[in-house]
Amino acid sequence: MTDAVIHSAQPDTAEGADESSGVLAFERYWRQAVNSRLLIAGILAGGLVLGLLVTLLSTPQYQSTAVIEISRATANVTNIDQTEIEELQADEQYFQTQYELLGSRFLAEAVVDAANLTASEPFRDAFADDPEAPLERREAVEILLEHISIEPVQLSNLVNVHFSSPSRSLSAEIANIWAEQFLAANYEKRFGANIDARRYLRDQIAELRERLAQSEKELVDYANANQIVIVDTTVNDDDSSSAARSLIGDTLTTLNQALAQATAERIAAESALRAKATSTETRVASSQLQSMLAAAEAKLASLNANFGPEYPEVQAAQSEVEAIRDSIASSQGRDISGLEAAYRQALNEEAELQARVQAVQDRFLSQQGGGIQYGILKREVDTNRQLYDALLQRSKELEAAGAGKNNMTLVQPALPADEPYKPSLVLNLALALLAATAAAAAVVFLRETMDRTIRDPNDVQRLFGLPTLGLIPRVEQDDLLEELRRRSSELSEAYVAARSNISFLTPQGAPKSLMLTSTRPNEGKSLTSVAICRSFAQLGKRTLLIDADLRNTALVDFLGKQASKDAGLSSLLVGGSEPQAVTISIEEHGFDLIPSGMMPPNPADLLATDGLAQLIAKLEQSYDFILVDGPPVLGLADALEISTAVQGVVYVIESNDVKIRAIENALRRLRAANAKVYGAIVTKLDDRNSAYGYGYGYGYGYGYGEPVDDANAARA
């Protein structure tokens, strides 16, 4: 349990207690800092030296900055339902997304590929451990991400793209490439679909152009091979189909018209000839011609109404009507010979036309099979042409629409830096000093919080349930006994206060016999024994000090007395002498002393007998106060045996040194031996305890804390 925990565990009963606790804690840490001032100074000096070395050994870095302006792609001016807060949130989200994209890995990969950094010698010289070794793409990407930084300019649409490297020109080059790649990626993201569509249409148009040319070539080659001549092509009104007119077809149509004309003329001539043969026949013929004329005119009217004047049958019917009319007109005046000549001529013309029609018809029929394949090829040509025209029209529409304008621009390209931006000596020293200060504060905090010793004497009561009988300061004097003799000294006054508290331990006053013990050696137990005996002696009480530490016989040397090594407590316990024979009078202090005597081989066994209790009971008849200077508790059973021979125990605790757990274990052992522990005397209080209101004004220093070979501190 640390001092900090000990202090905070005490209940506060008033608001002022919290304030005093805070002040007390601060003062504790301040005292610890003062006590650790040399260590703190060393840490601060080391931090400054480290900052200086880092500055001198660091490679200068040059930083170049490219500035990009980012605007929203579109502004929502029609959606009246969208609130202003939603728009601000959308803006923030959009800009934050762009900032993340600016520092993303995909952009670093694009920069590596665009600048071919894996093969760039300046880049390898600046960053690679071995400039001669090839640089992998992944390594180049990691280097870029490590040295790039994105800094949005507050309250603006501007973004600073910083890149740092040991090379001025390389920093500017990569910063500009980074900005350009980001703008290109944004442009591609916004208008990539349009660009891809135009690129796709260009490919499709080129492919379809080749297909159209090939299909047209096949159609022409087939027509030439089969002697198919197309004179006209008509398209239906619904544009769903087309019809082609070949040369043979037109020839056959014309010959059919001529044949119909010739047939009509031959019929007319034959009719006229027959009508002229006899009058009766003439009249009959005339009547028949009139009938034929009426029928021919009716037929002509019907055909003309259904097919139009250009239809071949209509033209043939027209020729027939005219021939009959001519026959009727000339039937009366034509002679037989003329009629016969006209008839033969008409018959010959008809026969000749019939022969020509038959020949052309045979040739037309021979082309009908080839016409099917020609139609297939023709439809393929038409289909390819339609597709080609549609794609060409769509491509022109996309070109007219254009790709739009990028909503991001490079406002300021990066320029080579004039001076390196780091390392900065001032900044490094400031950071080093700050880090050293934090480290020093951590050291102070750890030393204070991990110090599990007694700092606040009140902890003796709180932790161990013992009243504090005396608070003894640390003094820096070589002759502690001389300091003790000065009744005005702080050391002497402190022990007088301790003696006064001991005097009120029982209703009858101080117990007749007490033992002083401690956790371990060198806690000020021997000096405390001498001082308390001296103080009781000054009150006129007959006082006896017994040195019961049979393992350490230095109390006599501490007092500057000579004593026989064979005469002492050990000899009394074995029954070899009387108390008066071994007692030494300490005249300058006014009390008697029984030294420890010869060191026995088994001190614990010797103290475990009833001899010590009987001896103390016998001595109580001659002395008013008997104080036994016992050995330490931990590791030994001597103090436990002595505690059964005296009326009580006073425990000596050295502040700021002995661990709380050790004290707890020692007290637990004493209580297990049924020892009555009256209280504790806290020794060696110094400026570290002043935060708790103790030690202030004392001389700070307590010479019995010196090494054991010092004559004055042998029993400290």
ZAMARGU-4260 file (C-alpha; in steps of 0.2 Angstrom, whole numbers, plus 5000, padded with zeros to 4 digits):
<rodrens>
0) 5000/5000/5000 | 5008/5016/4995 | 5008/5033/5004 | 4995/5040/4992 | 4983/5026/4995
5) 4986/5027/5014 | 4982/5045/5014 | 4967/5044/5003 | 4960/5030/5013 | 4957/5042/5028
10) 4939/5047/5029 | 4936/5066/5026 | 4923/5073/5038 | 4923/5091/5031 | 4924/5100/5015
15) 4941/5108/5021 | 4948/5090/5023 | 4947/5088/5004 | 4956/5104/5001 | 4970/5100/5014
20) 4971/5082/5006 | 4975/5090/4989 | 4987/5102/4996 | 4996/5088/5006 | 4997/5077/4991
25) 5005/5091/4981 | 5017/5095/4994 | 5022/5076/4996 | 5026/5075/4977 | 5035/5092/4978
30) 5046/5085/4992 | 5049/5070/4983 | 5054/5080/4968 | 5066/5091/4979 | 5074/5075/4986
35) 5076/5068/4968 | 5082/5084/4961 | 5099/5077/4956 | 5090/5063/4947 | 5078/5075/4939
40) 5092/5086/4933 | 5101/5071/4925 | 5085/5066/4916 | 5082/5083/4909 | 5100/5085/4904
45) 5100/5068/4896 | 5084/5073/4887 | 5092/5089/4880 | 5107/5079/4875 | 5097/5066/4866
50) 5087/5080/4857 | 5103/5088/4851 | 5110/5071/4845 | 5094/5067/4836 | 5095/5084/4827
55) 5113/5082/4822 | 5111/5064/4816 | 5095/5066/4807 | 5094/5068/4788 | 5087/5084/4782
60) 5070/5083/4775 | 5063/5095/4762 | 5044/5097/4761 | 5034/5103/4746 | 5016/5107/4745
65) 5003/5106/4732 | 4987/5115/4735 | 4970/5107/4728 | 4953/5116/4728 | 4939/5104/4730
70) 4921/5109/4726 | 4905/5100/4728 | 4901/5091/4711 | 4883/5096/4711 | 4872/5108/4721
75) 4855/5103/4726 | 4844/5118/4722 | 4827/5110/4718 | 4825/5098/4733 | 4816/5110/4745
80) 4813/5096/4758 | 4832/5094/4762 | 4836/5104/4777 | 4851/5115/4779 | 4858/5103/4792
85) 4857/5088/4780 | 4866/5098/4767 | 4880/5103/4779 | 4881/5085/4785 | 4882/5079/4767
90) 4896/5092/4763 | 4906/5086/4778 | 4904/5068/4773 | 4909/5072/4755 | 4925/5082/4760
95) 4930/5069/4773 | 4929/5056/4760 | 4940/5066/4748 | 4953/5068/4762 | 4953/5050/4765
100) 4955/5046/4746 | 4969/5058/4745 | 4979/5048/4758 | 4973/5031/4752 | 4984/5017/4746
105) 4976/5016/4729 | 4982/5033/4725 | 4999/5029/4731 | 4999/5014/4719 | 4994/5025/4705
110) 5008/5038/4709 | 5021/5023/4709 | 5015/5017/4692 | 5013/5035/4685 | 5030/5040/4690
115) 5038/5023/4688 | 5046/5025/4705 | 5052/5007/4707 | 5065/5011/4693 | 5068/5029/4698
120) 5086/5032/4704 | 5082/5048/4713 | 5068/5039/4723 | 5079/5024/4727 | 5094/5036/4732
125) 5082/5045/4744 | 5073/5031/4752 | 5081/5014/4748 | 5093/5006/4761 | 5103/4999/4746
130) 5101/5011/4731 | 5108/4997/4719 | 5095/4984/4724 | 5078/4984/4715 | 5064/4992/4724
135) 5048/4982/4725 | 5031/4991/4721 | 5024/4987/4738 | 5040/4995/4747 | 5038/5011/4736
140) 5019/5012/4741 | 5024/5011/4759 | 5037/5024/4758 | 5025/5036/4749 | 5011/5033/4763
145) 5024/5036/4776 | 5030/5053/4769 | 5014/5060/4762 | 5002/5071/4773 | 4986/5078/4769
150) 4981/5095/4778 | 4964/5102/4775 | 4964/5121/4776 | 4951/5127/4789 | 4936/5136/4783
155) 4940/5133/4765 | 4939/5121/4751 | 4958/5120/4749 | 4968/5105/4754 | 4987/5105/4756
160) 4996/5089/4750 | 5013/5089/4758 | 5027/5077/4753 | 5044/5076/4762 | 5060/5068/4756
165) 5079/5071/4757 | 5078/5079/4740 | 5071/5096/4736 | 5066/5092/4718 | 5059/5074/4722
170) 5048/5081/4735 | 5040/5094/4723 | 5039/5081/4709 | 5030/5068/4719 | 5018/5081/4727
175) 5013/5087/4710 | 5011/5069/4703 | 5001/5065/4718 | 4989/5079/4715 | 4988/5076/4697
180) 4984/5057/4700 | 4970/5062/4712 | 4962/5074/4700 | 4963/5061/4686 | 4955/5048/4697
185) 4941/5060/4702 | 4938/5065/4684 | 4938/5046/4679 | 4926/5043/4693 | 4914/5056/4687
190) 4915/5055/4668 | 4922/5037/4666 | 4905/5030/4660 | 4904/5043/4646 | 4922/5041/4641
195) 4921/5022/4641 | 4905/5023/4631 | 4913/5034/4618 | 4928/5022/4617 | 4917/5007/4616
200) 4907/5015/4602 | 4922/5020/4592 | 4928/5001/4593 | 4910/4995/4588 | 4909/5008/4574
205) 4926/5003/4567 | 4921/4984/4568 | 4904/4988/4560 | 4912/4998/4546 | 4922/4983/4541
210) 4907/4972/4542 | 4897/4984/4531 | 4911/4985/4518 | 4913/4966/4518 | 4894/4963/4515
215) 4893/4976/4502 | 4908/4968/4493 | 4900/4951/4494 | 4884/4958/4487 | 4892/4966/4472
220) 4903/4951/4468 | 4888/4940/4468 | 4878/4952/4457 | 4892/4953/4445 | 4895/4934/4445
225) 4876/4931/4441 | 4874/4946/4429 | 4861/4954/4441 | 4859/4972/4437 | 4848/4983/4449
230) 4841/4998/4441 | 4831/5005/4455 | 4827/5002/4473 | 4811/5008/4482 | 4807/5008/4500
235) 4790/5005/4507 | 4781/5019/4517 | 4783/5010/4534 | 4802/5009/4530 | 4801/4990/4535
240) 4806/4983/4518 | 4813/4988/4501 | 4811/4981/4483 | 4824/4980/4470 | 4821/4982/4451
245) 4833/4972/4440 | 4837/4976/4422 | 4830/4959/4415 | 4814/4962/4425 | 4812/4979/4417
250) 4815/4972/4399 | 4803/4958/4402 | 4790/4971/4407 | 4793/4982/4392 | 4792/4967/4380
255) 4776/4962/4388 | 4769/4979/4385 | 4775/4978/4366 | 4768/4961/4364 | 4751/4966/4371
260) 4752/4981/4359 | 4756/4969/4344 | 4743/4957/4349 | 4730/4971/4349 | 4735/4977/4332
265) 4735/4959/4325 | 4718/4957/4332 | 4712/4973/4325 | 4719/4969/4308 | 4712/4952/4308
270) 4695/4959/4313 | 4696/4972/4299 | 4700/4959/4286 | 4686/4948/4291 | 4674/4962/4291
275) 4678/4967/4273 | 4676/4950/4266 | 4657/4952/4264 | 4645/4966/4267 | 4635/4955/4278
280) 4650/4950/4286 | 4655/4969/4286 | 4640/4974/4295 | 4641/4959/4306 | 4659/4964/4309
285) 4655/4982/4311 | 4642/4977/4324 | 4655/4965/4332 | 4668/4979/4332 | 4656/4990/4341
290) 4653/4976/4354 | 4671/4973/4355 | 4675/4992/4357 | 4662/4993/4371 | 4669/4978/4380
295) 4687/4984/4377 | 4683/5001/4384 | 4674/4993/4399 | 4690/4983/4402 | 4701/4998/4400
300) 4691/5008/4412 | 4692/4994/4425 | 4710/4991/4424 | 4714/5010/4424 | 4704/5012/4440
305) 4713/4997/4448 | 4731/4999/4442 | 4734/5016/4434 | 4739/5021/4417 | 4757/5014/4419
310) 4752/4996/4422 | 4756/4985/4407 | 4739/4977/4405 | 4731/4995/4405 | 4742/5000/4391
315) 4738/4984/4382 | 4719/4987/4384 | 4722/5005/4378 | 4730/4999/4363 | 4716/4987/4360
320) 4703/5000/4361 | 4712/5011/4349 | 4715/4997/4337 | 4696/4993/4337 | 4692/5011/4334
325) 4704/5012/4320 | 4696/4996/4313 | 4679/5003/4314 | 4684/5019/4306 | 4693/5011/4291
330) 4681/4996/4289 | 4672/5004/4275 | 4686/5011/4265 | 4700/4998/4267 | 4702/4986/4253
335) 4706/4968/4256 | 4724/4968/4250 | 4728/4982/4262 | 4720/4973/4276 | 4729/4957/4272
340) 4745/4966/4272 | 4742/4975/4288 | 4736/4958/4296 | 4752/4949/4290 | 4763/4963/4297
345) 4754/4963/4314 | 4755/4944/4314 | 4774/4944/4311 | 4777/4958/4324 | 4767/4948/4337
350) 4776/4932/4333 | 4793/4941/4334 | 4788/4949/4351 | 4782/4932/4358 | 4799/4925/4354
355) 4809/4939/4362 | 4797/4938/4377 | 4800/4920/4379 | 4819/4922/4378 | 4819/4936/4391
360) 4807/4926/4402 | 4818/4911/4401 | 4833/4921/4406 | 4823/4930/4420 | 4817/4913/4427
365) 4835/4907/4427 | 4839/4922/4438 | 4825/4919/4451 | 4836/4906/4461 | 4850/4918/4462
370) 4839/4932/4467 | 4835/4923/4483 | 4853/4924/4488 | 4855/4941/4482 | 4841/4946/4493
375) 4849/4938/4508 | 4865/4948/4505 | 4856/4963/4501 | 4846/4962/4518 | 4863/4959/4527
380) 4870/4975/4519 | 4854/4985/4524 | 4855/4978/4542 | 4874/4983/4544 | 4871/5000/4537
385) 4857/5003/4549 | 4867/4998/4564 | 4882/5008/4558 | 4871/5023/4556 | 4863/5021/4573
390) 4880/5019/4582 | 4887/5034/4572 | 4873/5045/4577 | 4875/5039/4596 | 4894/5043/4595
395) 4890/5060/4588 | 4878/5063/4603 | 4890/5058/4616 | 4904/5069/4608 | 4891/5084/4608
400) 4887/5081/4626 | 4906/5081/4631 | 4914/5074/4647 | 4910/5089/4658 | 4922/5099/4669
405) 4931/5092/4684 | 4925/5099/4701 | 4943/5099/4708 | 4958/5109/4702 | 4976/5111/4706
410) 4977/5129/4713 | 4996/5129/4717 | 5009/5116/4711 | 5022/5111/4722 | 5039/5120/4721
415) 5056/5114/4728 | 5059/5120/4746 | 5073/5132/4750 | 5077/5125/4767 | 5073/5109/4776
420) 5058/5109/4787 | 5066/5096/4799 | 5075/5092/4809 | 5072/5108/4819 | 5084/5111/4833
425) 5072/5121/4843 | 5057/5109/4841 | 5068/5094/4845 | 5075/5102/4860 | 5058/5107/4866
430) 5051/5090/4863 | 5066/5082/4872 | 5063/5093/4886 | 5045/5090/4887 | 5048/5071/4886
435) 5062/5072/4899 | 5050/5082/4910 | 5037/5069/4909 | 5049/5055/4912 | 5055/5065/4928
440) 5037/5067/4933 | 5034/5049/4931 | 5050/5045/4941 | 5044/5056/4955 | 5027/5049/4955
445) 5033/5031/4955 | 5045/5034/4969 | 5032/5042/4979 | 5017/5030/4976 | 5028/5015/4976
450) 5036/5020/4992 | 5028/5008/5005 | 5036/5015/5020 | 5030/5026/5034 | 5028/5044/5029
455) 5014/5050/5039 | 5015/5045/5058 | 4997/5044/5058 | 4998/5028/5048 | 5005/5019/5063
460) 4988/5021/5071 | 4978/5017/5056 | 4988/5003/5049 | 4994/4994/5065 | 4982/5000/5078
465) 4997/5007/5088 | 4997/5024/5096 | 5012/5035/5092 | 5022/5038/5108 | 5036/5048/5100
470) 5042/5057/5084 | 5060/5058/5083 | 5069/5069/5070 | 5084/5065/5060 | 5099/5075/5065
475) 5116/5077/5056 | 5128/5076/5071 | 5143/5066/5073 | 5141/5064/5092 | 5123/5060/5095
480) 5126/5058/5114 | 5132/5076/5114 | 5117/5081/5105 | 5107/5072/5117 | 5115/5080/5132
485) 5110/5097/5126 | 5093/5099/5133 | 5088/5112/5121 | 5091/5102/5106 | 5077/5095/5095
490) 5083/5078/5098 | 5082/5079/5117 | 5066/5088/5117 | 5058/5074/5105 | 5064/5060/5117
495) 5057/5070/5132 | 5040/5070/5124 | 5042/5052/5121 | 5046/5049/5139 | 5031/5059/5144
500) 5019/5049/5133 | 5027/5033/5141 | 5023/5039/5158 | 5004/5039/5154 | 5003/5022/5147
505) 4995/5015/5163 | 4985/5023/5177 | 4999/5020/5188 | 5012/5029/5176 | 5025/5021/5166
510) 5026/5002/5166 | 5039/4995/5178 | 5048/4985/5163 | 5047/4988/5145 | 5056/4981/5130
515) 5061/4992/5115 | 5062/4982/5098 | 5061/4985/5080 | 5058/4977/5063 | 5077/4976/5058
520) 5093/4983/5064 | 5098/5001/5062 | 5081/5009/5066 | 5087/5020/5080 | 5082/5008/5094
525) 5098/5009/5104 | 5099/5028/5104 | 5080/5028/5109 | 5084/5016/5124 | 5098/5027/5130
530) 5088/5043/5128 | 5072/5037/5137 | 5082/5030/5151 | 5091/5046/5152 | 5075/5056/5152
535) 5067/5045/5166 | 5084/5047/5176 | 5082/5066/5175 | 5065/5064/5184 | 5074/5056/5199
540) 5069/5038/5195 | 5081/5024/5197 | 5082/5018/5179 | 5090/5002/5172 | 5094/4998/5154
545) 5097/4980/5150 | 5106/4976/5133 | 5096/4960/5129 | 5103/4959/5111 | 5114/4944/5114
550) 5120/4943/5096 | 5126/4961/5095 | 5136/4968/5110 | 5140/4986/5104 | 5129/4996/5116
555) 5143/4997/5128 | 5154/5004/5114 | 5141/5016/5109 | 5140/5023/5127 | 5159/5024/5127
560) 5161/5012/5142 | 5172/4997/5145 | 5164/4981/5151 | 5170/4963/5153 | 5165/4952/5139
565) 5161/4938/5151 | 5150/4948/5163 | 5133/4953/5158 | 5115/4947/5154 | 5121/4930/5147
570) 5131/4926/5163 | 5116/4931/5174 | 5104/4920/5164 | 5115/4905/5167 | 5117/4909/5185
575) 5135/4913/5185 | 5135/4930/5194 | 5124/4942/5203 | 5116/4958/5195 | 5127/4970/5205
580) 5142/4962/5199 | 5138/4965/5181 | 5129/4982/5182 | 5138/4997/5175 | 5134/5015/5181
585) 5132/5027/5167 | 5135/5043/5177 | 5134/5056/5164 | 5116/5050/5159 | 5111/5045/5177
590) 5105/5027/5174 | 5113/5009/5176 | 5117/4997/5162 | 5118/4978/5161 | 5127/4974/5146
595) 5124/4959/5135 | 5140/4950/5140 | 5147/4935/5132 | 5138/4929/5116 | 5130/4912/5119
600) 5129/4899/5106 | 5110/4898/5108 | 5103/4915/5112 | 5085/4911/5109 | 5086/4895/5120
605) 5094/4905/5134 | 5081/4919/5133 | 5067/4906/5133 | 5070/4900/5151 | 5062/4908/5166
610) 5078/4916/5171 | 5075/4933/5162 | 5058/4935/5169 | 5064/4931/5187 | 5079/4943/5184
615) 5067/4957/5179 | 5055/4953/5193 | 5070/4954/5205 | 5077/4970/5198 | 5060/4979/5199
620) 5062/4979/5217 | 5078/4989/5216 | 5073/5001/5201 | 5058/5012/5197 | 5059/5009/5178
625) 5068/4995/5168 | 5070/4996/5149 | 5076/4981/5139 | 5085/4985/5123 | 5079/4970/5113
630) 5085/4963/5096 | 5075/4965/5080 | 5059/4954/5078 | 5061/4948/5060 | 5071/4932/5057
635) 5074/4930/5076 | 5064/4923/5091 | 5074/4932/5104 | 5062/4947/5105 | 5047/4936/5106
640) 5055/4927/5121 | 5060/4943/5129 | 5042/4950/5127 | 5035/4937/5139 | 5047/4943/5153
645) 5042/4962/5153 | 5026/4971/5156 | 5025/4978/5138 | 5033/4982/5122 | 5037/4999/5113
650) 5040/4997/5095 | 5053/5008/5086 | 5049/5011/5067 | 5061/5020/5056 | 5051/5032/5044
655) 5054/5032/5025 | 5064/5016/5025 | 5056/5000/5033 | 5043/4992/5023 | 5025/4992/5029
660) 5023/4973/5026 | 5038/4969/5036 | 5032/4980/5051 | 5015/4971/5050 | 5023/4954/5050
665) 5034/4958/5065 | 5019/4965/5075 | 5009/4949/5070 | 5023/4938/5077 | 5024/4949/5093
670) 5005/4948/5096 | 5005/4929/5092 | 5017/4928/5107 | 5004/4937/5118 | 5016/4952/5119
675) 5007/4968/5125 | 5013/4982/5112 | 5009/4999/5120 | 5014/5009/5105 | 5027/5015/5093
680) 5041/5028/5092 | 5044/5034/5074 | 5062/5039/5071 | 5072/5048/5058 | 5059/5060/5053
685) 5066/5072/5040 | 5060/5084/5026 | 5051/5070/5017 | 5038/5070/5032 | 5036/5088/5032
690) 5021/5087/5020 | 5012/5078/5034 | 5016/5092/5047 | 5031/5082/5055 | 5049/5085/5054
695) 5048/5104/5050 | 5060/5114/5060 | 5071/5099/5065 | 5089/5098/5061 | 5086/5084/5048
700) 5099/5071/5051 | 5102/5057/5063 | 5119/5050/5064 | 5115/5033/5070 | 5110/5029/5053
705) 5129/5027/5048 | 5137/5011/5044 | 5140/4998/5057 | 5159/5000/5058 | 5156/5018/5065
710) 5158/5018/5083 | 5144/5030/5087 | 5132/5020/5075 | 5136/5002/5079 | 5120/5000/5088
715) 5109/5011/5078
</rodrens>
